[in-house]
């Protein structure tokens, strides 16, 4: 396991201490989880961007032509509550 010496502004350190206590985890665990979440978010953006570049508009439009123009079945409809969001 790697070791990092991290300097934080006192206000951020105080908030980190409070959140870690509320979550019943160590400050180290909180920082590791927060960093993992941030890295995951950044890598997801990269991944989706790469996938988008591989997209083929003509193939997408061809696939759409296979979709029925009819109304969706009851199991595929959004509930009224979801439509109002």
Order of alpha helices (4+ residues) and beta strands (2+ residues): alpha-alpha-alpha-alpha
